[in-house]
Structures are given as C-alpha cells and as structure tokens.
Amino acid sequence: MPHILIIDDNPAVGKALSVLCSLHDIETSYADTPEVGLDRLEQGGVDLVIQDMNFASDTTSGAEGEALFAQIRAAHPDLPVILLTAWTHLDAAVRLVRSGAADYLGKPWDDERLLACVRNLLELSDANRQLRTRHRGEQQRIGKLRERFDLCGLVFADPATEQVVSLACQVAKSDLPILITGPNGAGKERIAEIIRANSAVANGPFVTLNCGAIPSELIEAELFGADAGAYTGANRAREGKFEAADGGTLFLDEIGNLPLAGQIKLLRVLETGRFERLGANKERQVKVRVISATNADLTAMIAAGGFRQDLYYRLNVIEVALPPLAERPLDIQPLAEHFLPVGKQLGASAAKALAGHDWPGNVRELKNCLQRAALLSSSAQIEAAALGLPAARASSSSSAVDEPDRETIEAALRSAGGVVAQAAAELGLSRQALYRRMEKLGVDRA
C-alpha cells in the first residue's frame, strides 16, 4: 500500500487529507513541522509528500515552505512532492515546480483533482522505482563482468550489449572458431578483442586482416605469405597473417569478401593447421585461434554461390550476434559522453537528439558525430544544433510549430482534471515545459 507524508502545521488539514487518502487505500503519516517531517522521511517508506508552503512561523512569504522543499529535494531527489499553497504564493509554487516539485494545489483543494494528481504521481513513481531497480541490477551485473573479465575498455550500459559481452567472455576460453555478425560500425572488432583478451592465448599475437580492404589477387599472399618471385612485384619472401598469428589469434574482418580461391585454402588451414606460401612447395604448421566477422548475410551468399557452405559451418561453430546501436539505446549516451573530449559535456537537447536518431552508421557514426560537434562548438556544452543530425535540425526549425496552442493545453487540462503532470504527459511535455507554455499563453489551470 502506498504511503504519503503530509507536512502541514494545521492539524485539520492533516486530518482531512488523511481521511481522504484512507478512503482510497492510501496510508498516510502526519508531521506538523518541517523538522518532524524531515525526521519521518529519514525513516523511509514514504512514496509521496504533500507539504504546505507556509507555516505558523512564516505565514506570508512562503520562504519556510521553499526551504523545506529544498531540503527534501536534496535528501530525496526522486521523491515526488506536491505543494499546498494559498494563491498568494502561486509564483513561489510555480518556481518550485520548475525546480522539480511534482505539482501544486491551491487551498482549499478539490478532492477529485487532488486524488487524480496523487494517483498519477504514485503510478509514475512506482514505474520509475522499478526502472531504477532494474537499472541497478543491470549495472551490478555489468560490474561483475568487469571484475571477472577483461572487457578492453568497452563502454556500454544496455542489456542487449551485456548479453553479447557475456557470451563473448563465456566462449573465449574455447579454441573453436567464432563468427561475429552485425552491421558496419557496430563494434565487431572490439568484441573480437574481448574474446582474445579472455582466451587461453591472450598473451599471444593478435593479428587482424580486413578481407574487404585487400585486392582479390593479393588476399592469398596476405593470408598465407609468399616466396620471392611468387607474383609480379614479390621481390622478397613475405610472412602471411597465419604465420604472424601463430600461437595467438587471427581476426578476419569482412570475411564475406574473401574470394572463392582464398576460401578453399582457408578451409584447409582451419581443418589441418597446415598451408603453403604462394610459390612454395613446403608446408607450414601453425596453431591459430580464428575469429571472423561479417556484416553480410552469408547464408544468402551461399545460396547465390558466393560463399562456400562448408567454410561457413567451419567458421560459424559459435556465432556472436552484435545488434545495431539503434537496438542498444541505453548505450548511446554513455558512448557519447565517452567520445567527448575533456571540458565538453552534453546538453539536454543534444542528449534528446542523440536518443532520437536511428544511427545507420552505428557506433562509428556516433563517434564521428561527437568529435565533429566538439570541434565546431565554441561552448563547453554541446547542444542539438551542433550535432548536425537530421532530426535535430528538423526539431530546431519546427519547434514553434510543435508547441501546443492555448486551446490544446486547456483541453488537456480539462481531460486531466487540472492535474498538470497528467496533462503534460498527454501533451508529450515535461511539467516545467507545460508551466512555461501556460505562463506564456496566460493559461490559468483553474
């Protein structure tokens, strides 16, 4: 059962509110001074506070009520507070709402409006509490992962990324081939680094090859090496990636771009650990852990004849699928803050714009976006306009159009029974934004 703390120096007010709440299965406790109220809050178990704005020692200015609210907000920043105020203190109440108060009600109050406000805030508070509890659990799990494994400095907060990292750490000790799938720029190479760092060959070499960046006629020489004279321009013998990775890990990025001839030779070395340099007739033996990655649909490539099915099954003994950044939304802000240089920070509008973008270029696009914004912004605080995102540009040019007009606000207030928090939610605004809009348009909540 939810519990409300009433802080008011008038016992009749405390009694009336307590009776009203009890009729609707809401427990209450009563404090007749700010000091008693603060002591009761320290005991815990309070879900919402209804506090008066003026007490016997300060019946005119409301300063004591403002001081009480400030103390509650400092000690319990997530606790919703409803202000009870005489209309003479309306300006102070509006100011406190902008500072984080949940809402204000005038004396004498309307019972239905008060109950609607209370129910709305209790539901919102409960949802936020569950969200915070889940978030704490996620952060604890991530913390345990960081304690047990080397995560190579990977920045993440989303449960979807946590699942991928947990799987990568789990399979790292095996020497079986691993295929990492996911879109360009999502961070597949960083997942490969985590697998290597927690493997039995963590101290061995870590060699990478982007199969899409090497001309097809040179890919075999890159993989297996070449003797002098093996091809035009090969003036001396060269070591291939498999030799360089002997005793360690070879990461083959964009494996879908490997030519069919190279695929055949790669399959053989995966099966036997043996290969020949180009132009040589002497076999070499290596022991290499192979991790490959692709953004391509290899099964579709197999059907089209562009990728060998037997090689696919050999590479894909264990698959680690990394989702696009748009499917890991909780990663966006911590990554953005990580990419900003010292002395720069995200403003609220930038954080909102980042969360609203779909990131087709994934983490790579996010990094480039933040680095560009930090370079071009003369302010220490990065705002949406500096990001150059389409959504941010559109919102900045059409914000005046999107703001609700007087008629819309009044309709929302009527629908919400005058509860500003509920009306704001219906309009897609924060309470503070709605109050500012009401003040600008001269809308009286009553």
N, C-alpha and C positions, 0 to 999 in steps of 0.2 A: 504494500500500500504506500503511495507517495506521501511525503511529509513536507509540510510548509511551515516555515518560521515566520511569525508575524511580529514585527517590531514597531510598536506604537505606544506612546505614553498615555493613551486614553483607553482604560480597561473596557469601556463599552464598545469601542472599535474592535479590540481584540476578541471580545465575546461574540460580537455579530459575525465576524469573519470565521471564527472557529465553528460556530453553529452552521453557517452556510456550507463550509467545507465538509463537515461531518455528515451532512445530509447527502453528500455526493461521494462518500467513501474516501475522503482525503483527510489524513491525520494532520493535526497542527500542534505547534507549541507557541507560547506567547512570551515576549520579552517587553518590559515597559521602559527600558532604557537602551541606548546603543551599546553600553558596556555589557549588559546582561545578554543582549543579542549576539554580540561577538563571542562571548564565552560559550553560548549554546552552539554556535557554528563550529567551534573547536571540537565539540563532542562528536561531530559527524552525523551522517544520516539525514541531512536536510537536502531536499530536492529543489526547493524554490524559496525565495524570500519575498515577502511583501513588507516594505518598510515605509514609514511615514517620512515626509520631507521636513516637518517642523516639530520640535519637541518643546516641553514646558520652559526650558532654559533659553529657547530661541524661537519665539512664536512668529517672527516677522520675516527674517531674511532667508530662512531655509538653509543657512550655512552648516548647521549641525547635521541636517539630513544629507547634504552633499559630502560632508566629511565621513559620515557613516558609510555611504555608498563607496567612497574611495577606499576605505579600509576593507570592505567586503570584497571589492574587485581585486585589490592587491593580494589578499589572502586566499581567495577562492575565485580565480579568473573565469572558470567555466560555469559558475552558479548563476542561473537566471534571477534577476531582481526586478520586481515590479514596484514602481514608486506610487505612493498615495500622496496627492498634493491638492492643496487649495489652488484655485485658479490664479491667485496672486503669485504663485510660484511656478507658473506654467513655463516661463522662459528657462528657469533653472532645470525643470524636468526635461525639457527638450534638449538642453545642453548635455544632461547626463545620459539621455538615450543615445546621443551621438558618441558618448564616451563608453557605451557598452551596456547601459541598462536595457532590460528586455522591453519594457513598456511603461506607460504611466496611466493612472486612473485618477480622475478628479473626485473630490468629496462633495456631496455624497455620491457613492458609486452606484452603477446599475448592476444588480446581481447577475443577470444573464451575461452581460458583457464581461464582467469580472471572471465568471466561471469559464466562458469561452476562451478568454486570454490564458487563464491558468491551465486549462486542458491542453491548449495548443503548445504552451511552453513546456509543460511536463512531457508531452509526447516528443517534442523536439529535443529536450534534454536527455530523455531516455535513449533516443536514437543516437545522439552524439556520444553518450556514455558507452553504448555498445560499440560504436565505431572506434572510440579511443581504446577500449579494452581489446578489440581485435587488432588494432594498430600496435598496441604494446606487445601483444603476443607475437605478432609478425616480427617486430624489432628484436624481441628476445630470441626468436629462432634464428634470425639473421646474425645476431651477436654470437650465438653458439656456433654457427657455421664459421664465423671469422675466427673464433677461438680454436676450432678443430682443424681448419684447413687454411691454406694459403690462397686467398681469393684475388691475389695480384692487383690489389687496389681497386677492384671493380666497385663502382658506385651504383647502388640500387636500393629500392625500398618496396617494389611491387611484389606481391606473392607469386605472380607468374614468373618473374625473373628468379625469385628464390627457388622455385621448383626446378628450373633449368640448372641453376648453380648447384643445387643439392644433388641432382642426378649426375652432373659432371664430376663432382667430387666422389660420388659413390662408385662410379665406373673407372675412376682414374687409375687405381691400383692394378686393374687388369691390363694385359698386354694385347688385348683384342683391338682390331681396327674400329675406329669411331667415325661416324659421319655426322657432321654438324650441319643442319639445314636452317635456312632463314633468309630473309631479304637482304639486299645490299645495304651496308652501313649499320646493321643491327648489332654488331659486336661479336661475330663468329670467331674472329681471331683471338679475342680476349678470352672466350670460353675455351679455346684450344690451349691458351697459355695456362689457364687454371687447371685443366686436365694434366698437362705436362708437369706443373708445379707440385701436384699431389700424387704423381706416379712413382713407380719404382725406379724410373730413370730420370728423376728430377734433376740430378746433378750432371746428366749427360747433355750433349748439344741439343739445341732447339733450332731446327733449320726450316725455313719457310720457302715456299715456291708458289707464286700466283700463276696458275696454269693459263689464265686468260691474258697475261701480260707478255708471254713469250711466243714468238713466231712458231708456227707448227713445225717448220723444218728444223728448229733448234731445240724443241722441247725434249727430245730423247737425250740429246747431249747434256741438257741441263739436269735431267733426272739421273742418268747413268754415267755421265762423263764421256770423254773421247780421247783416243790416242792422237798423237800428232799426225796430220795428213788425213784424218778420217773424213773431213769435208773441207770445202774451199775456205781458206782463212784459218784453219786449225793448224797453226804453226808449232804449237807445243801441246803436250798432253794436258788435259784438264780434269779436275775432280768433279764428279757429279754430286747431286744433293743426297743420294743414298749413302755414298761414301762419307760425305761430310756429317751425316746424321748417325753414323754407326755408333751404337751404344746409347742412343738418345731417341729423340722424337723428330719426325718429319711431318710438317703441316702442309698439305696440298690444298691450297685455296682455289675456288672456282674449278673444281675437278671436272665439271661438265664440259669444259672447254678442251679437255685432253683429246688429241687426235686418236683415231681408232688404232693406228700402229703403236702409239705410245700406250694405249690401254692394254693391248695384248702383252707387252713387255712388263707393264706394271702388275698385271695379274700374276705373271710368272714369279716375279720377285716377292710378291706378297705370299705366294704359296710355298716358295722354296728358300727365300732369303738370298738367292743367287742371281747374278746378272753379269753381263759383259759390257764393257765400254764400247762405244762406237769405234769401229775399225780395229777392234782387238779380238783375239780368239781365246783369251784367258778369262775364266770365270772368277768372279769375286764373291765372297760371302760376307753378308752383313746381318746385324741384328738391329732392327729399327722398329719403333712403335709408330704406326702411321695413323694420323688424324687427317681427315679430309673434310672439306666444306663446300657447299654449293647453294646458290640461290635459284638453281634451275629445277624443273620437275624431271628428275632422272627417269622416272617410270614412263613419262611421255616420250622422252628421248629414246628409251629402249624400244618403244612401240614404233617410233619413226626410224629406227636403225642407226641412231646417232650415238648410242651408248651400249656397251656390252652388258648383257644381263648377268653373266657370271661374275664380272668385275663388280657390278652393283652389289650383289649379295656378299661378295668378299669384303667390300668397303663398309657396307652397312650392317655389320654384325651388331653394333649398338648405334642407335640414332638418338641424337640430342637436338631437339627442335627448338630454336630460339624464335619467339614471336616478334613481330614488328613492334616498334616503340609505341604505336597507337594502341596496342593491346596491353601495354605496360604503363598505364597513365601515371601511376604513383612514382615512376622513375624519372618523370620529366623534370620536376622542379629540383630534386637533389642533383641531377646531372647538370642542369642549367647553372645552378649555383657553383658546382664544381668547375665548370668551364670558364666562369668569370674570373678575371684577374683580381688580385688583392686590391681593395679600395673601391670596387664596384659591387653593387647589390641590385637585386631585382625589386622593382616597384610592383604594387598591386596590379596595375593594368598590364604589365608585362607578364606576370605570373598567369593572369587570366587568359591572355592571348596565347601563351605557350600551351596552356591546357586545352585551348580550343582548336589548335592546329592539328592536322592529321599526320604530319611528319612522313611524307612519302620517302624522304631520304634517310629516315630513322636517326640514330644517334649521330651519325656523321653530319647530317643536315643540322641537327640541333647544335652541335659543336661549332660549326661554321657560322650559324646564325648568331650565337652569343659572342663569338670572337669579333665578328663584324660590328655588332651593336656596341660592344665595349670600346672598339676603336673609334666609332663615329660619334658616340655620345660624349658630350662635354661634361655632363653631370655625373656624379658618383652613383646616382640611382638610375637604373635602366628602366625606361617606360616602354609601353607597347609600340609607340611610333618609331622608336629606334630599332625595333626588331625587323621591320620591313616585311612582316608576314601579311598575306592577302587578307586574312580575317581581321587583323589589327588595323590595316588601312581602311577596310570597309567599315569597321565599327567606329573608327575615329571620324569618318566622313558622314556617317549616318546616325550618330548618337542622338542628335537633336530630333531626328525623325522617330527613333525608337522610344523616346521618353514618353510615358503616358500623359495624356491630357487631363484636364480637370474632371471632365465627365467620367473618364475611365477610372480615375482614382476614387471619385465619390461612389461609383458603382461597386468598386472592390471593397470600400469601407462598409457600405451597406450590407454587402454579401457576408462580410466577416464580422458583422455585429459591432463594428467600430474598433475591433482588435487590430491594431496597426501591424503587429508581427504577422498575423494571418493574411491581412491584405497585401503586405509586402511580398509574402511568399507566392500569392496568387499572381502578382504582377511581375514576379521574377526579379525583385529588387531586395536589397538589404533594408532593414528598418531605418538605418541612418539615411540612405538614399531616398526613401519614401518621405521621411520627415523633411528633408531638404526640398524635395519637389513640392510637397504640400505648402511649405512656407513660401516658396517662390510663387505659387499659384494662389496663395491666400485661402487654402482649403482648411476649414475647421472640422476636426474629427467629429465633434458633436453634431 
